[in-house]
């Protein structure tokens, strides 16, 4: 027996296709998506490639977004996203999302959007504001970028998502969506839209993986990433250049664990079996940390161990990506099928929204009859 819409458990998640995905994405969301997908706990899963949203700060280079749609899809498939269990869909191919965004804009004030902490942070990161949060960019703030929380709310509610797996930095966006849902349902006196729940990463290591330079979170724009598609040689080179402890000059010097990227990455990726396989000097990571902290363990040895740990994780992903790269038409078929499923789902929500707002002029026979009477008069 199929669940009613109100009983369904639906996930919406996704990424902006501004480049290939990296280990920060993998730790923060991708591996969790695979776990949720395979849990059997959800009725529907939609993974949205948000190409329209990516244009809000890449409007002058749409080709970059176009090219990266297939790259992101390959990354999804390589880490275990199963197109038979999850719908991978492209935002620009789902017209209902744009209509809902327009309707929701009337339910949100500019003052409310300007207070959104995530918007403030991303304005600064993309050069639209100063550190104080003021919009001092000479060209001004693009309206599309300013209102992208409304677009995100449209994405979430269009699929009637009950669960949205995101990082802590996205909590203000989910709260913005909840506010829009409540205001819509109250204004039009219909329980059409669903308030989503946020699903945060379970551990500290999953919440934020820093870049290899140790100065900020892993970011494509900062060039401090290890990409899921990097070859073994590139991964090795990046790990060997990784920030450790500048005071750990000699092997016998005591070392600092906190802020040392090698140990941060080992926290995220290694387990006890790795030591038996690659570094039998220690039983577990804590023993290795203790030795480093008291002195006598060099950075090169630590990095070589991390290289082996990461290669064990990345080699199967790399191989799976190569398999899909050899059949790109099949990848396009997956996107076409997933987007078609998304269109069907979101069109149904859009029809319900228009019905609640009484703007479904061409579907409401009573309105047409009123027009006919008016014309005859």
N, C-alpha and C positions, 0 to 999 in steps of 0.2 A: 504493500500500500504506500503510495507516494505521500510525502509530508505536505501539508498545506504551507503556503508562503509564510504564514506567521510562525510556523514550527521549524522551518528550515534553518540550518546552520550554514552560513555562507561566508567565505573568506574573499576579501579583495586585497590585493597587494600589488606591487609593481615597481617600476624604475623609469627614470628619464633616460632616453637613449642618447646620452651625450658622449659616450665612449664605452669601451669594453669594461666589463665588471672586474673588480679586484677582490683581494682577500678581505677588505673591510666589508664589502657587500656580502661575501660568503659567510663570515663569522656573524655579522649583524642580522642577516635575514635569510640568505639563500638556503643554508643547510637546515634552518628551522622550517622553511617552506616545504622542503622535501619530507621532513618528519611529519608535518601536519597533513600533507598530501597523502602520505602512506598510512596515516593513523586510522583512516576510515571513519573519522568522527564528524566529517563535514559532508553536506549534501552537494555543495557546489564550490568550486574554487576558480576564481578568475585572477589572472596575472596580467596586469595592464601595462603595456609599453606606452608611456605617456609622452608621445612625440609632440602633441600640440602644446602641452605644458612646457616642454623643453624649449619651445620657440620663444617663451616669454623673456629669456635672456640670451637667445641665439637667433633672433629674428633675421639677423644679417647673414646667417650662414645655414640656411635650411638643408643644404646638401649634407652637412655634417650629421644632422639628425637623421636624415633619410638613410645614409650609409650605416649608421650605428643600430638601426632597427634589427637588421639581420645579425649583427655582431652580438647584441644583447640576447637575441633568441638562441643563438648558438651557445652562449654561456649558460642559459637556462637549461637547455637540453643536455649539456655536458655534465652538469652537476646532479642530474637526476630528476628534473621536472618531466613528468610523464604526460604527454598531450592527450592520453586517454583518460587521465584523472583530473587534469588541470587545463583550463581554457587559457591559452596565451593569445591575447588580443591587442589590437593596435587602436589607440585612442582616436586618431583622426578618422578611422573608419566606422565610428559609432556616433551617428548624428544626434541621438537623444542626449548625449552628454553636453553638447553645446546648447541645446534648447533649455535644459535644466539649469545650466550655469546662468543663462540670461534671466530666467525666472527668479532664481535664488538671489541674484544681485539686488533685487528690490527688498529683500529681507535683511540686509546687512548694511550698516552705516560705514562711512569712510573712517569715522572715529574708532569704531570697533576693529576694523582691519588694521589700522595704524598701531593699535595696542598689542597686536599679536606678536609674542616674543620670537616665534620662528621666522616671521616675515622680517622683523627688525634684524635678526642675526644674518639672514640670507641677503638682505639689502647691503649690509656691510661687507659680506664675503664677496659679493659680485660688484662692488664698487659703486653702488647706488647711494651710499650714505657714509658718514664719518663714524668714528668709534662711538660718538655720543648718540648715534642713531638719527641724526638730522639728515634730511635729503639734500645734500649739498652738491650733487652731481650736476654739472653745468647743463646737461641735456635733459635733466628731470628724470622722474621715475616712470617707466612704462606702465600704463594702466593694466595691461595684461599681467605683468609681474605682481603688481599690487593686489590684484584680485584673484591670484591663483589659489588662495584658500577656498574661495567659493567654487572654483573649478574642481578642487579635490573633494569638496562636499558633494558636488554633482556626481563625481565618479563613484563615491562610496554609496550614496543613496540610490543611484540608478540601478545598482545590482542588489539593493536591499541587503548589503553586507552586514552581518551580525558581528563579525570579528575582523579587525584590521591589525595585522602584525607589523609594528613599526618600532623605531627607536624612541628613547625618551624625548628627544628633541622635537618629535612630531606630536606630542601630547596636546599642545595648543591647537594644532590643526584638527585633531579629533574632537576637541571640545567645541571648536567653531562649527563643526559639522553637527554636533548634537544640538547646538543652539538653533541652527537653521531648521533642523528636523522639528524641534519643539515649536518654533514660531510658525512654520508652515502648517503643521497639524492643528495648532490652536486657531490660526487665522481662518483656515478654510474648513475647520470643524470636521476633519476627516483624519483617521489614523492611517494615512497612506505611507508615510516615510518611517523608516526604522532607525532608532538610535544605535549606533555601533559601539561595541566594546573594543578597547585597545588591548592588544596582546604584546607585552613588553618582553625583551630578552630576559632569559632566566638568570644569567650570571653576569658578573662584572666584566669578564673577558669578552662576552658577546655584545656588551652595550657599546663599546667603542674601541676599535683596534687602531692604535696610532700608526702614523706613517713610519717608514723605515728611518726617517730622520729624527723621530722622537719629538718633534716640535708641535705637531697638530694631528688631527685625525687623518686617516688615509684619504687622499683626494687626488683626482685626476688632474685638476688645475695646478696642484702644488708639485706634481711629478715625484711623489714619494710613495708610489704604489707598487705592489707586486700583483700583476694581473693574473687571472685564472688561465689565460691563454699564453702566458710567458713560457718560453722553452726552458729546459733544464739549465742551460748555460746562463741565461739571463737571470733566473732565480738565484743561482749560485752567486753571480756577480753582485746582485742587489743585497743579498744577505751578508756577504763579506764586507760590504760598505756600510752595514747597519750601525746605527748609533748605539754605543754601549755605555761605558763609564769613563769619562775623560781623565779621572784621577787614577784609574787602574792602568798605570804605565808599565809596570813590571809584573810578571806572573805572580811573584810572591806578595805583591801589594794586596791588601784587603779590598774587595770590590763591593760596589753598591748594586743591589738588585732593583730597587725602586728607580723607575725611569730608564732602566736598561732594556732596550728593545728586544734583545735576544731572549731574555727571560719573559718579557711580556708576550712574545709570540709563542714561546714554549708553554706558557700558561694556557694559551688558547688552543694549541694543537697537539701537544705531546701527552702520552700516557705511559704507565709503568712498563708496558710491553716494549716500548721503544728502547728503553735502557737495556733490556735483555738482548735485544736485537742489534743495537748500534753503539751502545756505550755501557758495557757491563761493569764499569768502575763504580757505578751507582745503582741503587735499587729503584730510586724514584727521583723526581724533580727536586724535592725538598733537600735530599742529600747533596745533590749537585749545587743547589743554591747555598747551602751551608758552607761547602768547600770554597766556593767563589767568594763568599762574604769574609771568610777568615784568611784568604789568600792561598796561592798555590795552584790556581786554575786559570789558564789563559783564555783570552777572548777568542782566539782562533779555534781552539778545541771546541768551545761552546758553539761557535758559528758553524763549524763542520757538522756537529751533531744536529743543529737546527736544519741545515741543508738536507740531511737524510730524512728527517721527520717530514719536512715540507714536500720532498720529492715523493715520499710514499703517498701523501695526500693528493698531490697535484698530477702525478703521472696518469692515473686512471681518468681524471677529468680531461687532461690533454688528449688522451687516446679517444675518448668519447667525442670530443669536439672534432677531431680529425675525421671520425666516421660520418658525422653529420655534414661536415664541410664537403665531403665527397658526394653528397646528394642534396644540393641546395634546393632543387625543385620540391623535394619532400618537406623542407623547412617552410617554404612558401605555402605549401598546402596546409601545414599545421596552423600558420598564421591566419590563412583564409577561413579555415574551419572554426578556429577559436573566435575570430572576430564575428563571424556569422552567428554563432551562439550568443555572443555578447549583444549583438544588435537585437536579436529576438527578446532577450531578457530585459534590456533597457527600454525598448519600445513599449513594452507592457507597463513598465513603471511610468514612462512619460504619458501614456494614455490615462493612467490613473491620476496623475498630477493634473493634467488638463481637465479631467472630469471634475476633480475636486475644486478647481479654480473656475469652473464653468466657462472655459474658453475653448471647448471642443466644438466650435461652431458647426463644423461640417459633419459631426457625428451625432449631434443632439437634434433629433427630429422636431422637438417642441420649439426650438429656436428658429429652425427653418420655416416652420408653420407660421410663427409670429411674423417673420419677414414677409412671407407670402401675403398675409392679411394686410400688412402695412403697405405693400406695393399695390394691392387692389384698391386700397383707399385713395 
